[in-house]
């Protein structure tokens, strides 16, 4: 977890406010598992109903693009290395743990969402939307974005089908 990253710091504040037990992982040192480096997680979270979550936070601005030409696309790209690492952590932690990519969207003032939209978080003058997808669902639908940079993404239709409010994972069955 990088406390200098406002998306990760906002997510941590959200977890604290929701009174979810968590461990923020120190990303300053690369972990080695089975003699191979592995990307660090951002958080380990225990939610309601025995939810055990391994989380990699992805911060995105919505809409993206320039102020005079906004792009109203819910960016959902990641690196293939992040997906691989999260899957490795999930396998290492074992049965019952779920690897999640949590997309924390910094909603710009022009964005209006319906009243009652779950997992909107107001923090330090920003409005964030917390959305999540299991790493296995992401892996199944991901497509290459940039081979040069090793990035992947989900096509819009797959993203819409699979993305959920974070609460759907932290409190399964109650959402």
DRENPA-862084 format. One record per atom (N, C-alpha, C): y, z, x. Coordinates in steps of 0.001 Angstrom, whole numbers, plus 500000, padded with zeros to 6 digits. Layout:
% residues N
YZX...
***
This chain:
% residues 175
498834500000500844500000500000500000501221500000500884502148499128500580503387499006501337504527499532500468504999500735500753506051501327499927507376500586500059507500499705501039508683498866501169508629497663500239507489497421499643507293496319498699507585496870497300508661496392496663509066496990495386508030496798494293507207495757494376506157495567493373505089496661493496504663496927494705503645497954494936504205499341494646505460499574495015506089500869494727506238501070493219506591500018492492506703500112491030505341500388490406504312499747490920502967499976490386502542501423490642502839501940491824502500503333492117503236504272491160504511504011490899505273504841489955504672504754488553504210503568488184503547503369486895502278504223486809501469504209487876500245505013487902500561506504487773501591506943488499501986508348488435502407508726487019503238507870486408503726508136485058502579508165484045501591507305484250500429507246483357499421508361483657499701509149484693498834510248485117497417509794485440497347508642486085496058508120486534495819508572487968494675509163488256494388509544489632494207508300490499494830508316491669494763507142492540494899507546493996494474506643494847494707506741496286495446505476496674496606505637497308497332504496497851496793504279499262496308503090499539495649502794500809496680502398501860496558502977503036497447502669504167497077501305504734497974500351504560497697498976504996498085498709506453498599499710507131499082499451508487497960499203509479496764499632509145495616499392510024494577498565509291494123497530509918493082496669509344491757497409509422491056497438508325489757498089508261488683497131508754487644497684509365486509496890509801485282497388509048484581496472508404483349496789507679482281495836508199481151496387508599480054495584509162480541494710510317481358495291511183481911494629512371482828493448512055483298493356510827484225492277510431485477492899509844486663492401510215487883492908509577487889492542508089488480493411507306488569493189505865489970493588505413490551492788504550491889493090504049491855494409503294492848495240503536492921496523502853493234496336501375492724497260500593493107497352499191494508497942499138495118497890497968496384498591497785496155499967497156495238500023496175494988501276495462493522501388495052493061502615494992491795502967494351492202503849493175491825503449491961492291504136490757491093504538489903491152505750489388490163506192488406490895506326487084490462505541486105491096505554484800490273506318483787490612506112482527489869506739481444488506506093481302487622506755480570486273506242480301485540505837481578485745506619482638485028506379483899485404505067484596486547504489484279486978503257484953487231503548486425486628502730487300486783502859488752487293501518489264488546501504489681489226500248489974489658500152491433489412498997492017489845498667493377490902497593493214492119497883493649493257497056493249493984496426494425494275495143494240495155494393495138496329493932494270497538494403494590498736494084493811499337492772494290499673491930493332500349490659493594501680490677492855502763490736493572504087490770492954504652489373492777505178489126491590505770487826491271507009488031490416507982487169490583509185487168489754508949486206488592509398486588487385509272485690486237510577485664485458511147484492485225510682483221485738510992483095487224510222482233487863510442481954489278511485480855489421511569480310490585512506479220490837513916479715491049514838478787490948516251479095491168516910479501489852517974480267489972518667480761488785519132479627487875519596478528488475520079477402487664518950476492487172517739476707487696516582475909487278515327476775487304515229477714486335514070478620486340512769477915486003511695478433486561510352477919486307509594478962485476509312478605484223508647479536483313507124479405483399506617479537484599505179479497484850504780480878485374503743481454484768503248482747485236502449482500486516503123482625487646502471482387488927501316483362489110500161482849489512498980483704489660498215483398490937498904482874491928498208482502493152497907483735494002496921483557494833496502484580495781495996483840497008495570484582498003494911483916499125493412484047498915492691483090499427491233483161499333490729484386500094491416484744501180491056485941501944491210487213501130492229487273500270492410488442499401491258488545498403490859487423497843489753487402496882488454487806497587488202487222498760487005487570499530486982489060499868488106489573500349488189490984500732487947491910499556488538491593498419488364492428497234486904492430496767486265491275496856484838491209496509483993492037497483484344491997498743483604492792499730483776494284499464484995494709499126485216496116498805484413496512497564484418495643496567483680495931495338482184496115495647481639495247496480480227495369496867479992496655497668480918497006498545480773498187499393480845499476498565481770499527497598481891500727496765480713500852495815480176499717495373478949499737494580479132499702493082478022499948492417477946499868490962479036500698490295479640500104489297480649500818488514482070500565488967482249500019490163483599499725490639483965498282490298485201498098489900485691496776489517486896496408490378486783495299491099487898494782491876488861494063490944490142494383491054491160493763490203492296493188491024492720492011490625494004491493491085494987491913490001495978492701490378496985493154489420498274492401489715498677491595488749499920490842488867501038491672488258501998492025489105503146492810488685504318491839488643504721491484487425505798490513487236507129491235487069508084490886487918509454491384487806510153490475486801510314490975485577510887490163484503512400490067484657512885488861484689514319488629484817515004488842483464516310489119483468517012489456482223516899488407481111516682487143481450516602486112480406515284486145479638514324486945480099513000487001479469513011488020478329512598487560477166512434488444476016510974488432475606510398489607475519509007489743475087508985490492473754507940490258472958507864490951471669507852492465471833508473493142470894508471494607470870507013495076470850506722496098471627505364496637471665504442495948472661504965494989473452504136494347474473503621495430475421502296495522475594501758496593476440502067496395477926502177497529478587502334497600480037503617496989480571504700497174479836506022496884480397506500498194481004506976498107482220507377499302482967508809499124483454509672500048483070511065500050483521511170501014484690511658500496485798511736501337486992512815500806487931513701501713488317514778501410489270515547500135488929515909500010487661516736498882487231515993497575487035514683497607487148513864496411486943512940496640485750512484495546485201511499495568484127510290494807484634509146495478484671507921494888485203506881494754484090506071493725484203504943493520483308503685493616484150502773494529483782501540494757484538500383494003483881499836493019484596498714492243484088497605492223485134496349492154484684495222492244485619494102491297485228493309490961486241492124490129486055491073490606487055489826490640486624488769491055487552488626489990488639488275490426489817488129489490490927487000488506490662485956488939489957484856488017489671485296486924488697486082487266487683486594486247486749487551485309487475488357485864488375489288485044489141488510484057490011487513484560490724486695483718491610486072482560490831485557482866489659484859481861488858485775480697488457487038480976488201487940479936487692488951479422488721488993480017489915490045479662490873489892478234491401491036477676491761491126476332492328491979476407493595491741475506494541492593475499495746494044475172495378494968475869495979496394475582495799496918474894497054496669475522498196497073474949499475495977475240500494495324474205500938494283474403501959494911474898503260496108474378503576496799474778504802497049476291504834497484476861503721497818478284503667496668479134503137495578478507502710494420479253502205494692479925500864495546479303500050495873479898498760495087479247497630494866480046496599494133479623495411494940480057494186494592479522493024495275479879491783494333479639490623494743480077489443493997479769488226494797478763487406494130477733486873494814476846485944495334477672484755496413477225484153497065477969483075496099478387481978495241477482481522494328477820480421493364478939480821492816478878482022491897479918482493492629481252482657493846481190483170494631482408483349494901483069482002495303482277481025495575482830479687494328483454479067493179482840479294491919483367478745491524484696479384491766484832480676491229485962481431492195487124481669493488486858481708494448487907482055494538488938480932494672490198481315494749491293480349495833492277480789496347493049479825497210494155480244496405495073481167497038495635482155496338496527483080495593497625482325496197498114481266495614499194480460494224498845479916493941497576479710492617497159479228491534497512480250491910497604481518490970497989482576491012499489482868492212500060482830492341501490483163491858502384482023491869501866480804491413502630479640490550501749478754489412501278479283488574500380478486488117501048477193488057500234476148487614500749474862488718501349474028489839501699474653490944502284473877492086501298473717491861500106474198492924499107474116492514497966473224
***
